[in-house]
């Protein structure tokens, strides 16, 4: 019993990732996610706001894309994209703060502690900002952009503005493309 408690304490993040992965697969296979997405779309702009939360995470961004494509039929794309972008910004900020705090801690390998240095190079900034902006605006997992910008030690306000702008533009693009090609 003591071994199990130590194992869970030591590997709680990996175990949580495995649990979330299996839960996501089960929810997908059972059709629960599909029903949830369509029901969320029935709430109009409130559904767009809640759908924005899901746009940021790797596991849930495909469902959010489907939701916003469905909402393109009935809602004003600009208003829905701004509401969804605001909610996605909140999700991104939570990811960013978590990653930024984790990067401050040294990595332990056996009995060695390795501190990850911050990137202060202007060239790194010029390369990472457009890449992070593209990742945030696209349905790609925003965890990648949060890690990149957290590694760079970007200011919180700058991250919030970047996240809001590019999430809103990404969602607006999805809705406009849906209106243009599907409707």
C-alpha positions in Angstrom: 0.0 0.0 0.0 2.9 2.4 0.8 4.4 1.6 -2.6 1.2 2.5 -4.4 0.9 5.8 -2.6 4.5 6.7 -3.4 4.0 5.6 -7.0 0.9 7.8 -7.3 2.6 10.8 -5.7 5.6 10.5 -7.8 3.8 10.0 -11.2 0.5 11.8 -10.6 0.9 14.0 -13.7 1.5 11.0 -16.0 -1.3 9.1 -14.5 -3.6 12.1 -14.9 -2.6 12.3 -18.6 -3.4 8.6 -19.1 -6.7 9.0 -17.3 -7.7 12.0 -19.5 -6.6 10.2 -22.7 -8.7 7.1 -21.9 -11.6 9.2 -20.8 -11.5 11.3 -24.1 -11.4 8.1 -26.2 -14.3 6.6 -24.3 -16.3 9.8 -24.6 -15.6 9.9 -28.4 -16.5 6.3 -29.0 -19.7 6.4 -26.9 -20.9 9.4 -28.9 -21.2 11.6 -25.7 -18.9 14.2 -27.1 -20.9 14.5 -30.4 -24.1 15.0 -28.4 -22.5 17.5 -26.1 -21.1 19.6 -29.0 -24.5 19.7 -30.8 -26.3 20.5 -27.6 -23.8 23.3 -26.8 -24.5 24.8 -30.2 -28.1 25.2 -29.3 -27.2 27.8 -26.7 -26.1 30.3 -29.4 -23.6 32.9 -28.2 -23.3 31.3 -24.7 -22.4 28.0 -26.5 -19.8 30.0 -28.5 -18.3 31.3 -25.3 -18.1 27.8 -23.7 -16.9 26.4 -27.0 -14.0 28.8 -26.9 -12.7 27.1 -23.8 -12.3 23.9 -25.7 -10.5 25.5 -28.6 -7.2 25.8 -26.6 -6.7 22.2 -25.5 -5.2 19.5 -27.8 -7.8 16.9 -26.9 -10.8 19.2 -27.4 -9.9 21.6 -30.2 -11.4 19.3 -32.9 -14.8 19.4 -31.1 -14.6 23.2 -30.8 -13.9 23.5 -34.5 -17.0 21.4 -35.3 -19.0 23.5 -32.9 -18.0 26.8 -34.5 -18.6 25.4 -38.0 -22.1 24.5 -36.9 -22.6 27.9 -35.2 -21.6 29.7 -38.5 -25.1 28.9 -39.9 -27.0 30.9 -37.3 -24.7 33.3 -35.4 -22.9 36.5 -36.4 -19.3 35.2 -37.0 -17.6 38.3 -35.6 -19.5 38.3 -32.3 -19.2 34.5 -31.8 -15.5 34.6 -32.7 -14.8 37.4 -30.2 -16.7 35.5 -27.4 -15.0 32.3 -28.2 -11.6 34.1 -28.5 -12.1 35.6 -25.0 -12.9 32.2 -23.5 -10.0 30.6 -25.3 -7.7 33.4 -24.0 -8.7 32.4 -20.4 -7.8 28.8 -21.1 -4.6 29.8 -22.8 -3.7 32.0 -19.8 -4.2 29.1 -17.4 -1.9 26.9 -19.6 0.6 29.7 -19.9 0.8 30.3 -16.1 1.1 26.6 -15.4 3.9 26.2 -17.9 5.7 29.3 -16.9 5.6 28.2 -13.2 6.9 24.7 -14.1 9.8 26.2 -16.1 10.9 28.1 -13.1 11.5 24.9 -11.2 14.7 22.9 -11.8 14.4 19.5 -13.5 15.6 16.7 -11.3 17.5 13.8 -12.9 18.6 11.4 -10.2 20.3 13.6 -7.6 21.1 16.5 -10.1 19.1 19.6 -10.5 19.1 21.3 -13.9 17.7 24.8 -14.3 16.3 25.7 -17.7 17.7 29.1 -18.8 15.3 31.7 -20.2 15.7 32.7 -23.8 16.5 36.4 -24.0 17.7 36.5 -27.6 16.0 38.9 -30.0 16.3 36.4 -32.8 14.5 33.8 -30.7 11.8 36.4 -30.0 11.4 37.2 -33.7 11.1 33.5 -34.5 8.9 32.4 -31.6 6.3 35.1 -31.6 5.0 34.4 -35.2 5.1 30.7 -34.6 3.3 30.9 -31.3 0.7 33.3 -32.9 0.1 30.8 -35.7 -0.3 27.9 -33.2 -2.7 29.9 -31.0 -4.8 30.9 -34.0 -5.0 27.4 -35.4 -6.7 24.4 -33.9 -3.3 23.0 -33.0 -2.8 22.4 -29.2 -2.0 25.8 -27.6 0.1 24.0 -25.0 2.9 24.2 -27.6 2.6 28.0 -27.9 2.3 28.4 -24.1 5.5 26.4 -23.6 7.3 28.4 -26.2 6.3 31.7 -24.8 6.7 30.6 -21.2 10.2 29.6 -22.1 10.8 33.0 -23.5 9.4 34.6 -20.3 6.9 36.7 -22.1 5.0 39.3 -20.1 1.5 38.2 -19.0 -0.3 41.1 -20.5 1.4 40.6 -23.8 0.5 37.0 -23.8 -3.2 37.8 -23.0 -3.4 40.3 -25.9 -1.7 37.9 -28.3 -3.9 35.0 -27.3 -7.2 36.9 -27.5 -6.3 38.4 -30.9 -5.2 35.2 -32.6 -7.8 32.9 -31.0 -10.5 35.3 -32.2 -9.0 35.5 -35.7 -8.7 31.7 -35.9 -12.3 31.2 -34.9 -13.5 33.9 -37.2 -11.6 32.2 -40.1 -13.2 28.9 -39.3 -16.7 30.4 -39.3 -16.1 32.4 -42.5 -14.6 29.5 -44.3 -17.6 27.3 -43.3 -20.0 30.0 -44.5 -18.1 30.3 -47.8 -17.6 26.6 -48.6 -20.5 24.8 -46.9 -23.4 27.2 -46.7 
